[in-house]
Amino acid sequence: MPDLGGDRFSRFLPPPEGGRRHSAVLVLFAPDTVGDAADGSRVVITERAHSMRSHAGQPAFPGGATEEGDLHAADTALREAWEEIDLDRGGVEVLAELPTLHIPVSGYDVTPVVGWWRSPDPASLWAKDPREVARVVQPTVGELVDPARRFRVRHPSGFVGPAWDVEGLLVWGFTAGILDRVLDLAGMSVPWDTGRVRDLPA
């Protein structure tokens, strides 16, 4: 997906001078080894620790800020995934780096990295760093594209975006936006009622 512009994923793009800091997240897909999903794959999402100063309790892909020594965005995303959820980077094939986007609330420029977990062990993922991660959820792609499970949420600011309810975790915002676009561009999405809108809980 290197030829895709950032505007295909978000209306917030990095400012000319760059954001406050650069970071990367891992959009990790894996074959479904514990169920019988027709699509045969899952995606890894974390719930951020409720004690964090920003985005507490919100959904996220594993990832974080770039540190000295990181060679590129994929290196950052894989290092952070190991630190947060104990993911063995040796079992992950990096498929693509998506365009770098901007998160106005934090001022970070974020590069999503799409990966494929070749030989997954779902039980091996856990909240390794409880200061950052409360838990890990792994919904199937079939659940995510099911029209009956899809809806949008309305933020008090007026912003409306895609969302899911995954094991009681409301997946919305930046994470849901990236997931929605990746599923769509991969040809996995099916038509759903975008008029089904819920207000974002306080």
N, C-alpha and C positions, 0 to 999 in steps of 0.2 A: 503493500500500500504506500510506497514512498512517493508516488506521484499525486497523492490526495492532499488537498489543501486543508489547513486547520479549520477553515470555516465549514467543512463537512462534518466536524465533530462538535464544535462549540462556537458561540458568538464571541467568546472571550479569547483573544489571541495575545501573545506576549507583546508588551509595549516596545517601541523602537530601542529604548535604553535597556531593555531586559527587566525581568522581575527582581524581587528582593533576593531570591535564591532559586537555584534550579533543583529539581527533584525528578524522580521517576517512579512509576508504579508498574506492577506486573499483572497483566490481564491473563490469568493462567487457566487454560482449558486442559481437561484430562479425560481419558476414556473412563466410562462408568463401569467400575469393577464390582460394585455392590448392588446394583439394581438391574432392571431389565428395560431401561428406557430405550425407546425406539431410535432416538438420535444417538445414543451411545456415548454421550459425553457430559461432563460437568464443568462448572466454573467455580473458582475459589474466591470467596469474598470474606472480609473480616469485619467485625464490629469493633470500632475503636473504644478504648478504655473510657469509662465514664468520668474518670478523674482528670482527663487531659484538658489543657487550657483552651484548645481550639478543636472544633468539630467533635466534641466529646459524645460518645455513644452513637456516632454516625457510621454508615457503611463506608468501606474503603477497599481498594485493592491493596495487597501487600506492597509496601514501598516507602520512600522517604527521601530526605535531602541528600544531594550528592556530597560525598566527602572526598578529601584529598586522597588520591590513590585510585579512585574509581576511574576506569579507562573510558567508559561511555555509559549511556543511559541504561543499557541492558545490565551492565556490571553493577550499577547502583540498585536497580530493581531486584536482581537476584541476591545481592548481599543483604538488602533489607528484608527480603522474604525469608532468608535463613535466620536473621536476627529476630524477626517477629513471630514466625510460625514454624521454624525448624525445617524449612524446605531444603532438600539436598539439590543444589544447583546443577550437579552432575547429571541429574535425570531430566533436565529441562532443555528442550530445543527452542531457541529463540526464533520466532517466525517473522516478526516485523517490529520496527519502531514506528509508531504513529507520529503525526505532527505534534510538536510541542504546543501546549495550550497554557492558558493563564487562569489562575484562581484569584479573583480580586480580593476576597476576604483575607487571604493569607499573604497575597502578593507573590506567591510562588509561580514559577514557570514549571510545568509538569509534562514529562514525556511518557506516554503510555507505551509499554512494551508488551507485545502479544507473545505468549509462550505456550508450548505443548508439553505437558508432563507425561513422558513416554511410558513409564512403568509406575503408576501411582499406587500409593498405600494411603488411602483416605484417613485411616486411623492415626497415621504418623504426624498429621498436622495438628498443632495445638497452640494455645496462646502462650508461646515461649516467653515473651516479654509482657507481663500483665500491666506494665506501666503504659503500654501502647495498644495492646490488643485484649479485648474482653473474651472473644470467642471467634471460631472459624465456622462458616457455613459453606456448603458445597451443593447448591441446587443443580439439577440437571438442566440441560439446554431445553429439553422438552417442556419442563415446568415453566421456564422463562418465556418461551414463545407461545404457550397456551393462551389463546385469546381470553379465556375466562379468568385468568390470573393477572391480566394486564390492566393497568389504569394509569392515570397521571395525578400528580399532586400539585397543589397551588400554594406557593410561598406567600407570606404576607406582603412581600414586595410586589406581588402580581405575577412573578415568574411561574410558568407552568411547564413541567417536564415529566418524562416517563418515570415510572416507579413500579416496584414489586414488593410484595410481602413475603419474605423468605424466613420461615421458622420464627415469625414474630419480629423479625428485623425489617424495618422499612428501608428498602434500598431506593435511594433517590439522589438528586443533585448530580455532582460531577461523575460519580461512579455509575449511576444509572444511565446518564447521558452517553458515556463512553460505551457501556455494555449494549445499549440500544443501537448505537451506530455500528458497532462491530458485528452484531447479529444480523443487522440489515445488510451490510456490505458483504457479508459472507453468504448471503442468500438463504439464511435460516429463518428469518422472520416470516410470519404469516399475518394477513390482515386482522386487525383488532379494533375495538371501539375506542378511539382516541377521545371521544366525548365523555368518557367515564372519568370524572375528576373529583378528587377528594382534597379537602383543605389539609395542609401540613399540620400535624399535631403540635401543640405548643411545646 
